[in-house]
Amino acid sequence: MVTMTDLRPAAPADAAAWDLAATVCDPEIPVLTIEDLGILRDAHVSDTGQVLVTITPTYSGCPAMDAIRDDVVTALKGAGYDDVAVRLVLAPAWTTDWMSDDGKAKLAEYGIAPPTGKAAVGPVRLGLSVKCPQCSSLNTREMTRFGSTSCKALYVCNDCREPFDYFKVH
């Protein structure tokens, strides 16, 4: 599995641009950066000084991508880069396997159950227990496959009776 450490560019100029882009938070889940989510895929500074940042949406229709693109441009321009472009790529498709362990921990602290397991290859769907982020019970059930955003499902804990979002394995 490729980790964020593997993706962060080695060249100092590229790494500096990456580090700035990595500070941008997801507007829907503000405790997560785009690096935590694994949607930050590359940053490159050309010989002419243009910065090109590559991001992959969690879903092809993710409504947060325009805001994320604008926030990446703002962060880099605020640091003195004049020419900034953000490229959206759909392939390879984003997977929750790209989320950092730190990001998953931040989700749980925020009250969203992090994805459990690894993304399936092929059309396999398994029913996994989802731990309640409030009381840690595994006695939970899915109420609806789509929660507050399309990347989350709405669950309820049968023990503490609290509803919560679950960031779906994708």
N, C-alpha and C positions, 0 to 999 in steps of 0.2 A: 504494500500500500504506500502511496506517495503521501508524505507529510508536508506541512507548510515549510518546515526546515529544508526539505528537498526542493521546494519551489522557489524559495527566496533566492534572488539572483546573487551570484558571487561577485560580480563587478561592482565596485564601490558606488558608482553613480546610479546604477540600476537598483542596488540595495537601498540607497537613500530614498529613491522614489517609491520603492516598495514599502519602506517603513512609514512613509507619510500616508500612502494609500491605506495601509493596514490600520490606521487609526480611525478610519471612517466607520461609523456604527450603522447597523441595519435600522432603518426608520421604524420598522414594525416591531423589532425586538431590540430596544436601544442598549441592552447590556451586552450585546454581541457585536464584535467588529466584523467587517467583511472577511478578515483573515480567520477569525474564529469559525465563521460559517463555512470557510473553504471556497468562497466564490471569487476571491482574489487569486488569479491564476498566473499573472506575469506583470512585470513593470520593466520598461526599457527606456533609456535615454539615448537618443541618436547623437551622432557627431554634431548635428546642428542645434542640439539642445531640446528638441521636441521630446516630450514624455508620452509614451504610449502605455496605458494600463489596460490589461485584459481581465475581464470579469465574466463569470458564467452564472446566469440566474438559477435560482433553485427550481423554478418552473418557467417554461417558455413565456407564460403570460404574467409573470410576477409584476405586480403594480409598483413595487418598490424600486425597480431598476432605474427609472428615470431620476428619482431622488438620489439614489446611490451614485449614479453617474455624475450628477451635479455636485454632490458632496465631495467626490474624489477630485473633480476639477477645482473646486473651491479650496480644498486642502493643499493641493499642489501649487496653485497660483498664489495662495497665501504664503507659501514658503519661497516664493520668488521664481517659480517656473512660469514662463510666459506662454509657451505653446504646449497645451495639454490635450490629449485625445484619449477617450475611453472606448474600447472596443468590446462589444458583447459577443461571446461565442457560445454556441449551443452544443458543440461537440468537442470533446466527449461530454455527455450529459452529466450534470451535477448529481452527486450522491451524498447522502448523509455520512458516508464513510470519509468524506473530505473534511468533516467538522473536526475541530481540535478537541482533545480531551478537556482542555480548559474551557472551551466554548460549551461543551455539554454540561460541565459543572456549573457554569454561569446560568444556563437554562434552568437547571434544577433549583438553584438559589433564587431565581426570579419567579418560580412557581410554575414553570412549564416542564413537563416530563421530557427528558431528552430521548432521542431515538435509541432503541434497544436493538442489538444485533447488527448484522451487516446487510447491506443491500443484496437482494437476490439477483442472480443471473437467470433470466428467463421469467416466465409467468408464474412463479411459485409465490404463494401467499401463505404465510404462517401466522397463526394466532399466538402472539407472545404476551406474557404478562407485562403490564405497564405499572410501574411503581408510582404510587401517589406522591407528588412532591410535597404534600402537606404533612402526611403522617407515615409515609414509607410503606404503607400496606400494598400488597399485591392483589388484594381483593377489589379489583376495579373492573369497570366495563365501559365499552365504547358506546357513547350515546349517538354520535353521528360521525361519519367518516370525514366530514369537512367542518372544521372549527372556525375560529376567528379569521384565519387565512387558509388558503388551499394547501399549505404545507403542514397544517396542523389538524388533528382530529380532536373532537370534544369527548372527554371521558368523565366519569364520575366515580368517586371512591365509595364502595359499599360500606366501609367502616366509619369514616369520618363524615361521609355524605357530601363532601366538597366536590364541585365540578372543577375540572382543570383541562388545560390544553396539553396535547401530546404532540411533539414534533415527530411526524411520521418518518419511518425509515423509507428512504427513496434511493 
